[in-house]
Amino acid sequence: MDIVHLAVVNTIPSASSNHQNHMVKYSRQGSLQNIVNECAQVFKLSGNPEDYALQFEKSDYVSEKTKAKIHDGIILKLVQSPKKLVNECLRKLRSPSSQDANNILLQSIEHIVSDHAVAAEFVNAHGMDLIMDAIRKKQTTQSLVLIFNEIMGHDDLFSWEDKRIDAPFVEHVAENIETERTKRGFSLDDTALTCTLGILETLVRTASKYEITQQAISVPSLLNFLQKDSQVVQWHALALFNSMFKQADKDR
């Protein structure tokens, strides 16, 4: 069916219209921006219509790649566009704030960059540079590692071969699994620890990053993770060991 009928629910609080729902007749060959423009006018939203976008009920943005999922009777949400959302997050991140406020913001970014459209805008707006610089500066917020890992999970956005993944960056990531650092009161929860081990394993398997990564990893500290109660952490630590040994064998 080329024409579908759908409903759009407004979630933008600044809307001046009393109508918060709008029925749309949409052609699959048409532009998504046309729906956004129409809804922005109906809901009497101020600003640029490109500041808004459509989202599925499960919080994934509707894109040209995913619009085929739109079907008759579906309910979509009108929300801030990925670009607008990312720009606001980065503006706040660059502004001085308390550590607690900064942590809450980073946790929010960690959540939203799981969406490919948001992650792409985050990388385009140099958000990855901010995250990596913060890791280099040894900021003790585990969300930094989780954000980095989440974005790297989108295969087409940031390369593991990127020159910004340099020795100082890798060293500071590896410090997260240092036993002595844990004794000084800094420790990651199992989720962030698993991400850190996974990042290091991928770097070990990346030819141009192997040497700087294996030099940064403390084998005695890594051995301690084989004694962890979490089987997931044990598995990732073992996977990192295996990758290190396999790569070392190749170099002989």
C-alpha positions in Angstrom: 0.0 0.0 0.0 1.5 3.3 -1.1 -0.7 5.6 1.0 -0.8 5.0 4.8 -2.9 6.8 7.4 -1.1 7.5 10.7 -1.4 9.6 13.8 1.3 12.0 15.1 1.4 12.9 18.8 3.1 16.1 19.8 5.7 15.9 22.7 7.1 19.4 22.3 6.1 21.4 25.3 6.3 24.8 23.6 3.4 24.1 21.2 0.8 26.8 21.4 -2.0 24.8 19.8 -4.7 23.0 21.8 -4.4 20.2 19.3 -1.7 17.7 20.3 -2.7 14.9 17.9 -2.8 15.1 14.2 -4.0 12.6 11.6 -1.7 12.4 8.5 -2.1 10.7 5.1 1.3 9.8 3.9 2.7 8.5 0.7 5.7 6.2 1.1 7.4 8.0 -1.8 7.0 11.3 0.0 9.5 13.1 2.3 9.4 12.6 6.0 10.2 16.3 6.4 6.8 17.0 4.7 5.0 15.3 7.6 7.2 17.2 10.1 6.5 20.5 8.4 2.7 19.8 8.4 2.7 18.8 12.1 4.8 21.8 13.1 2.3 24.1 11.5 -0.7 22.3 13.0 0.8 22.3 16.5 1.9 25.9 16.0 5.5 25.2 16.9 8.0 28.1 16.7 11.5 27.9 15.2 12.8 25.9 12.3 10.8 22.8 11.4 14.1 21.0 10.9 14.5 21.2 14.8 11.8 18.5 14.9 11.6 14.9 13.8 9.4 11.8 14.0 10.0 8.9 16.4 8.5 5.5 16.7 6.8 4.7 20.0 9.9 2.7 21.2 12.0 5.8 20.9 13.9 5.0 17.6 13.9 7.9 15.2 12.1 7.5 11.9 14.7 7.9 9.1 14.7 7.4 5.3 16.2 4.0 6.0 13.5 3.0 8.5 10.4 4.7 7.1 9.4 1.4 5.5 8.3 0.4 9.0 5.5 3.0 8.8 2.2 1.2 8.4 -1.5 2.0 8.4 -2.7 3.1 11.8 0.7 3.6 13.4 1.2 6.3 16.0 4.4 8.4 15.8 5.7 11.0 18.1 6.9 14.5 17.1 10.1 15.2 19.0 13.3 17.2 18.9 15.4 16.3 15.9 18.7 14.4 16.6 20.6 17.5 15.6 18.7 19.8 17.9 19.0 17.3 20.8 22.7 16.8 20.3 23.4 20.5 20.1 21.6 21.2 23.4 23.4 18.3 25.1 26.8 19.5 23.9 26.0 23.2 24.8 25.3 22.0 28.4 28.4 19.7 28.4 30.6 22.6 27.4 29.1 24.9 30.1 30.5 24.9 33.7 28.3 22.8 36.0 28.4 20.7 39.2 29.8 17.2 39.0 26.4 15.8 39.8 24.7 17.7 37.0 27.5 16.7 34.6 27.0 13.0 35.5 23.3 13.2 34.9 23.9 14.8 31.5 26.4 12.1 30.6 24.0 9.4 31.6 21.4 11.0 29.3 23.9 11.1 26.4 24.8 7.5 27.1 21.1 6.6 26.6 20.3 8.7 23.5 23.4 7.7 21.4 22.1 4.2 21.3 20.0 5.5 18.4 22.0 5.6 15.2 20.6 8.9 14.0 21.6 10.6 17.3 25.0 9.0 17.4 25.7 10.2 13.9 24.8 13.8 14.8 26.9 13.4 18.0 30.0 12.4 15.9 29.3 15.1 13.3 29.2 17.8 16.0 32.5 16.6 17.4 30.9 15.2 20.5 33.2 12.2 20.3 36.2 14.5 20.6 34.8 15.9 23.9 34.3 12.4 25.3 37.7 11.2 24.3 39.4 14.4 25.7 37.5 13.9 29.0 38.8 10.3 29.2 42.4 11.6 28.5 42.0 14.0 31.4 41.2 11.1 33.7 37.7 12.3 34.5 36.3 9.6 36.8 32.9 9.2 35.2 32.1 5.7 33.9 29.5 7.1 31.5 32.4 8.4 29.4 33.4 4.8 28.6 29.9 3.7 28.1 29.2 6.6 25.6 32.4 5.8 23.7 31.5 2.1 23.5 27.9 2.8 22.5 29.0 5.0 19.6 31.7 2.5 18.5 28.9 -0.1 18.3 27.6 1.8 15.3 30.0 0.4 12.8 29.8 3.1 10.2 30.4 6.2 12.4 33.9 6.1 13.9 36.8 3.9 12.9 38.9 1.9 15.4 41.8 2.9 13.2 41.2 6.6 13.8 44.3 8.5 14.7 42.5 10.1 17.7 42.6 6.7 19.4 46.2 7.3 20.4 48.5 6.0 23.1 47.4 8.6 25.8 43.7 7.7 25.2 44.3 4.0 25.3 46.4 4.3 28.5 43.7 6.1 30.3 41.1 3.6 29.2 43.4 0.8 30.4 43.8 2.6 33.8 40.1 1.8 34.5 41.1 -1.8 35.1 44.2 -1.0 37.2 44.2 -2.7 40.6 45.9 0.2 42.3 43.4 2.7 41.0 40.6 0.5 42.4 42.4 0.5 45.8 42.3 4.4 45.6 38.5 4.3 45.6 37.7 4.4 41.9 36.0 1.4 40.5 33.6 0.7 37.6 30.4 -1.3 37.9 30.3 -4.5 36.0 28.6 -2.9 32.9 31.3 -0.3 32.5 34.0 -2.8 33.3 32.7 -5.1 30.7 32.7 -2.3 28.2 36.3 -1.3 29.1 37.5 -4.9 28.6 35.6 -5.1 25.3 37.1 -1.8 24.1 40.6 -3.0 24.9 40.0 -6.4 23.2 38.9 -4.7 20.0 41.9 -2.4 20.1 44.2 -5.4 20.6 42.6 -7.0 17.4 43.1 -3.7 15.5 46.5 -4.0 13.8 47.5 -0.4 14.1 46.5 -0.2 17.8 47.8 -3.5 19.1 51.2 -2.3 20.3 50.0 0.7 22.2 47.2 -1.3 23.7 49.2 -4.3 24.9 51.8 -1.9 26.4 49.0 -0.1 28.4 47.5 -3.2 29.9 48.7 -4.5 33.2 48.6 -8.3 33.1 48.5 -8.7 36.9 45.5 -6.4 37.1 43.8 -8.3 34.3 44.4 -11.6 36.0 42.4 -10.3 39.0 39.3 -10.1 36.8 39.3 -13.9 36.3 38.5 -14.0 40.1 35.4 -11.7 39.8 32.0 -13.0 40.8 30.5 -11.8 37.5 30.8 -14.5 34.8 30.4 -11.8 32.1 33.4 -9.9 33.4 35.4 -13.1 33.6 34.5 -14.0 30.0 35.5 -10.5 28.7 38.8 -10.7 30.7 39.5 -14.1 29.2 38.6 -12.9 25.7 41.1 -10.0 26.1 43.8 -12.4 27.3 43.2 -14.7 24.3 43.3 -11.9 21.8 46.6 -10.6 23.3 48.2 -14.0 23.0 46.9 -14.7 19.5 48.2 -11.4 18.3 51.6 -12.0 20.0 51.8 -15.4 18.3 51.3 -13.7 14.9 54.1 -11.3 15.6 56.6 -14.1 16.3 
